[in-house]
Amino acid sequence: MVIRNEAPAHSARRSFFSFTTLLVLFTFVLAACGGADSTAAPATGGADSTAAPAAGGASKPFTIGISNGFVGSEWRTQMLSELQRVNAEYKAAGLTTDLIVESADVDVQGQTQQIRNLINRDVDAIIINPNSQTALNSVIQEATDAGIVVIAVDQEISAPKAVNVVIDQTAWARMSAQWMADSLGGKGEIVIINGIAGHPANEARYNGVKEVLSKYPDIKVLNVGNANWDQATGQQVMSNLLASQPNIDAVWTQDGMAQGVLQAVQTANPAKWPLIVGEARAGYMQLWNTIAGTRSDFTSYGVINPPGVGASGLRVAVELLQGRQFKDGTLVGPYGNSVYVPIPGFVSQDNFAAEFAKIKDQPASYVMDGMISEAEAKAYFK
């Protein structure tokens, strides 16, 4: 999906402002030499005041591009929807134009081309949900060299001039892995079903799981598989594991795969159901609610992974475009370029009824969400 925008090119704007600057300097020289009436009223331009250059070097309204390199999940669809919704607020305030969205299932080369397309469209900022932690650094350098603000959302990247606006994915995974270890009493046999191998968020999460498991030598990992964040693939992988591993005590998984895992367990109906790290998503919670009515021994837990993090990134981008600077200590993380926004919460046996009531009428694809407000975004800045 590409949403076209006919905003004027930056080169034209920059030429205009260069001319304006020379005109102002010429007028100043004339005034100093007595060639202008110093009592005369200042001239006023015919353009709206919102077209004046922002302190960050761009001109309002700002044009913002989106590079989304993976479309195989409802999470990404919700992310794009939240970006559009929040951008509409800024557009109504005269701060932004329509988003320019590059969204397709692409590899790193394809996402590189997405970003170059946006650079060629003379956008003021690019929000990227990246397919690689390092492989996009070169094209991101091209963007920042062109004066474009670059924000990575959902997963951290190492490009030094980019800003990551993310939840702490490693901490996110630690929460559910710790629940699993505690629920097992520190011992048992488990399987792990990850997302896309090598993907930045997947690797950060798996690192968090391994950190927790390193403290529990009596928890044995029987198998580690990948289901590419796909529900149907998650169901197939779990079915295969149940057929080959009869003594699974727990399953650690993530995102939409969790519903497929639970469906596989429901279909196989083993004598002892494993406990499952689930997902704060309507479809999973609806199935959880149905199963809980017949199996009082079923337990699960899901941490909220908010699609609204994309909109949080948009809010930070708009502040940067207005020339604001981060407060000292705001940028943290392994590369020193991350703003960690809050993890919105979790769903467990203890709070399930209250959390389920919030989303029970949502479509199955809906993910429990959260994003920072405009005021919260401003709080990161001086």
C-alpha positions in Angstrom: 0.0 0.0 0.0 1.4 3.4 -1.0 -0.5 6.5 0.0 0.6 9.2 -2.4 1.4 12.6 -1.2 1.9 15.7 -3.4 3.9 17.8 -0.8 6.4 20.1 -2.5 10.0 18.8 -2.8 12.5 19.8 -0.2 14.9 21.0 -2.9 12.3 23.6 -3.9 11.7 24.6 -0.3 15.4 24.9 0.4 15.9 27.1 -2.7 13.0 29.3 -1.6 14.4 29.7 1.9 17.9 30.4 0.5 16.5 33.2 -1.6 14.5 34.5 1.4 17.7 34.5 3.5 19.6 36.5 0.9 16.7 39.0 0.6 16.7 39.5 4.4 20.4 40.0 4.5 20.2 42.6 1.7 17.5 44.5 3.5 19.5 44.5 6.7 22.5 46.0 4.8 20.3 48.7 3.3 18.9 49.6 6.7 22.4 49.8 8.2 23.4 52.2 5.5 20.4 54.4 5.9 18.8 53.2 2.6 15.7 51.9 4.3 13.2 53.5 6.6 13.8 52.0 10.0 10.4 53.0 11.2 8.5 51.2 8.4 6.4 48.2 9.4 8.0 44.9 8.7 7.0 43.1 5.5 4.8 40.1 6.0 4.8 37.0 3.7 1.7 35.7 2.0 2.3 32.1 3.2 0.7 30.6 6.3 3.0 30.8 9.3 2.9 27.0 9.6 5.1 26.9 6.5 8.1 28.4 8.4 11.1 26.2 8.9 11.0 24.2 12.1 14.0 24.4 14.4 15.0 20.9 13.3 15.5 22.1 9.7 12.3 20.7 8.2 9.2 22.7 7.3 5.7 22.2 8.6 3.6 20.4 7.6 6.1 17.5 7.8 6.0 14.6 5.4 6.6 11.2 7.0 7.2 7.9 5.3 6.7 4.4 6.6 8.8 1.4 5.7 7.1 -1.9 6.7 8.9 -4.9 5.3 6.7 -7.7 6.7 2.9 -8.0 6.1 2.3 -11.6 7.3 0.8 -10.7 10.6 -2.3 -8.9 12.0 0.0 -7.2 14.4 1.6 -5.2 11.5 -1.9 -4.4 10.1 -2.9 -2.9 13.5 0.4 -1.0 13.7 -0.2 0.7 10.3 -3.8 1.5 11.4 -2.6 3.1 14.6 0.0 5.1 12.7 -2.7 6.4 10.4 -5.0 7.3 13.3 -2.4 9.3 15.2 -1.1 11.0 12.1 -4.6 12.2 11.4 -4.4 14.1 14.8 -1.2 15.8 13.7 -2.5 16.5 10.2 -5.6 18.2 11.7 -3.2 20.4 13.7 -1.3 21.4 10.6 1.9 19.5 11.6 1.9 16.6 9.1 0.7 15.6 5.6 -0.7 12.2 4.6 1.7 9.4 5.4 3.6 7.8 2.5 3.5 4.1 3.2 5.8 1.5 1.7 4.4 -1.9 3.0 5.2 -5.2 1.4 6.6 -8.6 2.3 10.2 -8.0 1.3 13.7 -9.1 2.2 16.5 -6.7 3.3 17.2 -5.7 -0.3 13.5 -5.0 -0.8 13.3 -2.9 2.4 16.4 -1.0 1.3 14.5 -0.1 -1.9 11.5 1.0 0.2 13.7 3.4 2.2 15.4 4.7 -1.0 11.9 5.3 -2.5 11.0 7.4 0.6 14.3 9.3 0.4 13.5 10.1 -3.2 10.1 11.4 -2.2 11.9 14.0 0.0 10.2 13.0 3.2 11.1 14.7 6.5 11.2 11.5 8.6 11.1 7.7 8.0 9.6 5.3 10.5 11.0 1.8 9.9 9.9 -1.6 11.2 13.2 -3.2 10.2 13.9 -6.6 8.8 17.5 -6.6 10.1 19.5 -5.2 13.0 22.5 -4.1 10.9 21.9 -4.7 7.2 19.9 -1.5 6.7 22.6 0.7 8.2 24.0 1.9 4.9 20.7 3.1 3.5 19.8 4.6 6.8 23.0 6.6 6.6 21.9 7.8 3.2 18.7 9.0 4.8 20.3 10.8 7.7 22.9 12.3 5.5 20.0 13.8 3.5 18.7 15.4 6.8 15.9 12.9 7.3 14.9 11.8 10.8 15.0 8.0 11.0 13.0 6.2 13.7 13.0 2.4 14.1 10.1 0.8 15.9 9.3 -2.6 17.3 12.9 -3.7 17.2 16.3 -2.1 17.8 18.8 -1.4 15.1 22.4 -0.4 15.4 22.5 2.5 13.0 24.1 5.3 15.1 22.1 8.2 13.7 18.7 6.4 13.9 16.5 6.5 17.0 14.9 3.3 18.2 11.4 3.8 19.8 10.7 0.3 21.2 9.6 -1.7 24.1 12.5 -3.6 25.6 11.9 -6.9 23.8 14.4 -8.8 26.0 12.6 -7.7 29.1 9.3 -8.5 27.5 10.4 -12.1 27.0 11.9 -12.3 30.5 8.5 -11.6 32.0 6.8 -14.7 30.4 9.9 -16.9 30.7 10.0 -16.1 34.5 6.3 -16.9 34.8 6.9 -20.2 33.1 9.9 -21.1 35.3 8.0 -20.1 38.5 4.9 -22.1 37.4 7.1 -25.2 36.8 8.7 -24.9 40.2 12.1 -24.6 38.5 12.1 -28.0 36.8 10.5 -29.7 33.9 10.8 -30.4 30.2 9.9 -27.6 27.8 9.8 -26.7 24.1 10.4 -23.3 22.6 8.7 -22.0 19.4 10.2 -18.8 18.1 9.3 -16.4 15.3 11.6 -15.7 12.3 15.2 -16.8 13.0 17.6 -13.9 12.8 14.9 -11.2 13.0 16.0 -8.5 15.6 12.9 -8.8 17.8 13.0 -12.6 17.7 16.6 -12.8 18.7 16.2 -10.2 21.5 13.3 -12.2 22.9 15.1 -15.5 22.7 18.0 -14.0 24.5 15.7 -13.0 27.3 14.3 -16.5 27.5 17.9 -18.0 27.7 18.8 -15.5 30.4 16.0 -16.8 32.6 16.6 -20.4 31.8 20.3 -20.1 32.7 19.2 -19.8 36.3 17.2 -23.1 36.2 19.4 -26.0 35.4 16.6 -28.5 36.1 14.5 -27.0 33.2 15.4 -29.1 30.1 14.8 -27.7 26.7 13.6 -30.6 24.5 13.4 -28.7 21.2 13.6 -25.2 19.8 11.6 -24.5 16.6 10.6 -21.6 14.4 7.1 -20.9 13.2 7.7 -17.5 11.6 5.1 -15.7 13.7 2.4 -17.5 11.7 -0.6 -19.1 13.5 -1.0 -22.0 11.1 2.7 -22.8 11.1 2.7 -22.6 14.9 -0.1 -25.1 15.0 1.8 -27.5 12.7 5.1 -27.2 14.6 3.3 -27.9 17.9 1.5 -30.9 16.5 4.8 -32.4 15.4 6.3 -31.7 18.8 3.4 -33.3 20.6 3.8 -36.4 18.4 7.5 -36.8 19.1 7.8 -35.4 22.6 5.2 -37.0 24.9 6.3 -35.3 28.2 6.1 -31.6 27.5 5.5 -29.7 30.7 5.5 -26.2 29.1 5.7 -24.3 25.9 7.3 -20.9 25.5 6.1 -19.1 22.3 5.2 -15.6 21.2 2.7 -13.5 19.2 0.1 -15.1 16.9 1.8 -18.5 17.0 0.5 -18.9 20.5 -3.1 -19.5 19.2 -1.9 -22.1 16.8 0.0 -23.8 19.6 -3.0 -23.9 21.8 -5.2 -25.2 19.0 -2.7 -28.0 18.5 -2.8 -28.9 22.2 -6.6 -28.8 22.2 -6.8 -31.1 19.2 -4.3 -33.6 20.6 -5.8 -33.4 24.1 -2.9 -35.1 25.9 -3.5 -36.6 29.3 -1.5 -33.7 30.9 -1.7 -30.4 29.1 1.4 -28.3 29.1 1.2 -24.8 30.5 1.6 -22.3 27.7 3.1 -18.9 27.4 0.3 -17.2 25.4 -0.5 -13.9 23.8 -2.5 -10.8 24.8 -4.5 -11.1 21.6 -8.3 -11.4 21.3 -8.3 -14.7 19.4 -5.9 -16.4 21.9 -7.9 -15.0 24.9 -11.2 -16.1 23.4 -9.9 -19.7 23.0 -8.3 -19.5 26.5 -11.7 -18.5 27.9 -13.5 -21.4 26.2 -10.9 -24.0 27.3 -11.0 -22.6 30.9 -14.7 -23.5 31.0 -13.8 -27.2 30.7 -10.3 -27.5 32.0 -9.6 -25.9 35.3 -6.0 -27.1 35.1 -5.2 -25.0 32.1 -2.9 -22.0 32.8 -1.4 -19.4 30.5 0.2 -16.0 30.5 0.7 -13.3 27.9 2.7 -10.0 27.8 1.3 -7.2 25.7 3.4 -6.4 22.7 1.8 -3.1 21.5 1.3 -2.4 17.8 0.9 1.2 18.9 4.6 1.4 19.3 4.6 2.6 15.6 2.4 5.5 16.6 4.7 6.1 19.6 7.6 6.4 17.1 5.6 8.9 15.1 5.1 11.1 18.2 8.8 11.1 18.9 9.6 11.9 15.2 7.3 14.9 15.3 9.0 16.2 18.4 12.5 15.8 16.7 11.3 17.5 13.5 10.3 20.5 15.6 13.9 20.8 16.8 13.6 19.4 20.3 16.5 17.6 21.9 16.4 14.5 24.2 16.9 14.9 27.9 20.2 13.5 29.1 19.9 9.7 29.8 16.9 9.2 27.6 18.7 7.3 24.9 19.8 3.9 26.3 20.0 0.3 25.1 22.8 -1.8 23.6 23.6 0.9 20.9 22.8 3.9 23.0 20.1 5.1 20.6 16.9 3.6 22.1 13.9 5.2 23.8 12.2 2.4 25.7 8.5 3.0 25.9 6.5 1.2 28.6 5.3 -2.4 28.2 1.6 -1.9 28.6 0.9 -4.9 30.8 0.2 -8.6 30.8 -2.6 -11.2 31.1 -2.5 -14.0 33.7 -4.9 -16.2 35.5 -5.2 -13.6 38.2 -6.4 -10.7 35.9 -7.8 -12.7 33.0 -11.5 -11.9 33.7 -10.9 -8.1 33.8 -8.6 -8.1 30.7 -10.8 -10.4 28.7 -13.8 -8.1 29.3 -11.9 -5.4 27.5 -11.4 -7.3 24.3 -14.0 -10.1 24.2 -16.0 -8.4 21.4 -12.9 -7.5 19.3 -12.0 -9.4 16.1 -9.7 -12.4 16.8 -6.8 -10.5 15.2 -7.0 -7.6 17.6 -3.9 -7.3 19.9 -4.1 -5.6 23.3 -2.4 -2.3 22.7 -0.8 0.8 24.2 1.1 3.9 23.0 2.6 7.0 24.5 0.5 10.2 24.4 1.8 13.5 23.0 2.5 14.7 26.5 4.4 11.6 27.3 6.5 12.0 24.1 7.3 15.6 25.0 8.5 14.4 28.4 11.5 12.7 26.7 12.7 16.1 25.6 14.4 19.1 27.1 
